[in-house]
């Protein structure tokens, strides 16, 4: 059975380790010291680093970690020019294998045009970084609302018991906005209280829980008269950009 570990890095980043049958993978590399310390503490090597997108806070520790572990680096071949050197260029939408189990590469443009997510169906894990996030979604730095909505819809089609492993702990900001636009949502209130009180981390959470508490996955339910789901999502994303609560 795969073992999942979250590692807090920098101010609010998550890196993720998965260890299964003697093989270890890392999703994103924000900061070397805490990641290498956890590997050392557990006596694990590192086989592969999976990169979700090119932003510095997700890739800046790759060179140091590779030098210390000899790990291979896998990422989106279509965005290779903006990533550290890749040992394996992956194709969004393709299926491959890692650590003896299937790995699905999911195209999720929006936050950046080259963003990908990774789904390990046997382990029930999805690494969504800055696409689908805990009670939120990534800001649209490069993509369009339509692209992000399609990306979120693609992720929402995964099994409901999939654990969503996102790239940041933005619980206070994301949860505050979610509550502002979905104030009658008791599941959201319960999740936010538990998260902000330290009873549970912001991530991971099941996809079912995200569907129940994430306003961007609830765009249809939160639509105003005359809005379809995309129009509702577009409005909500713009409101979140301006939110200062």
N, C-alpha and C positions, 0 to 999 in steps of 0.2 A: 504494500500500500504506500502510495506517495506521501511524503512528509512535506508540508508547506510551512515556510517561515517568512514572516514579514520583518524587514529591517528598516528602522527609521534612519533617514539620512538627511543631511543638510538641515533645513528648518522644518520642512513638512513633507518631504519626499518619502515614498515607499520604494524599496527594492524588494524583490521576492526571490527566495530560494526554494527549489523543489528538489528533493532527494528521493530517489527510487532505485532499488536494486543496485546500489553502488554507483549510480550515476547522479550527478548534480548539475542543475542548470540555474542560471541567474537571469532574471528579467530586469533589464536596465541597470545602469551603473552610475548612480549619482555621486557616490562618495566611497573611496576605497577602504578607509580605515574600519568602519563598522562592518562592512561586508567581509573583509579578510579576517577580522577578529572572530566573527561568527563561524566562518569556515574552520578556522584554527581551533576554536573551542569545541567543535563537534568532530574534529578529525576528518573533515571531508575535503576532497579535492574539488576542482571545478572543471567541468567538461565543456560547457557551452554558455556563452552570454547571448541572450536574445535581446535585440534592441527594437523598441517600439517606434521611435521617431528621433529626429535629429537635434532636438533642443539640448543645450549644454547640460542642464540639470538631470538629464537622463543618460548622457554618454560620456561625461567629462572624466570619469574614473576608469574608462575602458583600458587605456594603455597601462596604467599601474596594476590593475587586476590581472591583465594578460601576462605582464612581466612576472608577477608573483605566482601565477597558477598554470600558465600555459594554455588557458582555455581558448577554444575557438570562438569566433564572433560571427553570429548570424543576424541578418537583417534584411530589410526590403531592398532587393536589387534595383528597383526603379528609383530609389532615393539614395543609392550608394555614394553619390558624389558629396552628399552632406553628412554621411556617417563615417565613423572610423573604418579603417580597412576591414573588409568582410572576408572571412574564410569561406562563407557560403552565402550566396545571394539568393534570397527566397522570393518566390513569386506570390503576390497577394492572390488569394483565392485557391491556392494549391494546398494539397495535403502531403505531408512528409512524415518522418518518424524521428523521434528523439527520446533517448533514455528508454528504448524498448517499447514505446507507446506512440500512438498516432498523434501528430501535431498538425493542426489546421491553422493556416495563416489567413487572417480575415482583413480585408481591405476596409479601413475605417477613416477615410479622409474627412476633414472638417477643421480640427485643431491645427493640423498641418496637412498638406496634400499627400504626403508620403507616409502618414501614420498607419501602422498595422496593429492588430491585436492578435493574441495567440490563444488558441483553444486546445486544451488537453482533454478530450472527451472521456477517456477512461478514468482519469483522475477527477473529473468534474470541475475543472478549473478554467477560468478565462482571465487573461491578463490584458486589461483594457487601457491602462495608463491614463492618458488625458483625453480619451474619447468618452466612454461611459465612466462616470466617477461616482463616488459615494454621494447620493442625494443631489447629483449634478451632472454636468458634462463640461468638457473643455471649452475655453474661449475660442472663437473662430479667428485665428490669426491669419490663415491662408485660405481656408475653404469657405463654402457658402452654406447658408442655413439648409438648403436642400441636400447638400452632400452630408452634412452632419445628421440630419434627420434620417437619411437613408442608412448611414452607418449605425445609428442607434437602433433602427428598426432591424437591421441585420443581426445585431447583438441580442436584441429582444427575442429573436427567434430561437435562441439556444434553449436547452432544457431549463426549466424553472429552478431546479436545484443546483445549477451551476454556481460556483462561488466566483463572484466578480472581484478581481484583485486590481484595484485602480492605482494610479500613480502618485496621489497626494492625499494628505489628510486636510481637507478643506471643510471639515464638518461644521464648524461654526458659521462660516460664510454661506456655504451651500445650504445648510439646514435652516439658517435664518431666512434666506430667500424662499426656500421651499415652504416654510411656515407662513410667510407673508402672502403667498399666492394660493395656498392650499390649507387655510387655517382650520378647516373642519376635519382634517385628516388625523384620526387618532393614532393610526399606525406610525405616522410620521412623528407625532408628538412623543410617543413612547420611544421610538428609536433615537430621537434627538436627546431626550433626557438621559437615556442610558449611555449614549456616546459622550456627551459633554460632562457627565458625572464620572467618567472613567470606568464604568461597568463593562464596557465593550469598546473595541477599536472602531474607527470609522470604516475600515475595510479589513478583511473581506466581508461581503454580505451576499446572500443568495440573490440570484436574478429575480426571484419572486418578491423578495423584500424590496429590491430596487423598483420593480414595477409598482409596488404599493406605496412607495414613499418618495420617489424621484419625480419632480414635476416635469422633467423633460421626457420621461417615459409615459407620463400621464397627460401629455399635451392634448390628446383627444378629449379626455375627461374634463380638462380645464379650459377647453375652447369656449370662446364667446360666440354669441349668435352670428352666423354667417362665416365663421372660421372653419376651415378643415384642419386636419392635424398638423400639416406643414405650416399653415398660417399661424396657428396657435403656438407651435414650437418657435417660429421666427420671432413672434412677439415676446414670448417668455425669455428667449435668449437675449434679446435687446434689453428687456427689463432687468435681467440679471447683470448685464454689463453696467447698467446705471445704478444698481442697488448699492446702498451704503449702510444698510442696517447691521 
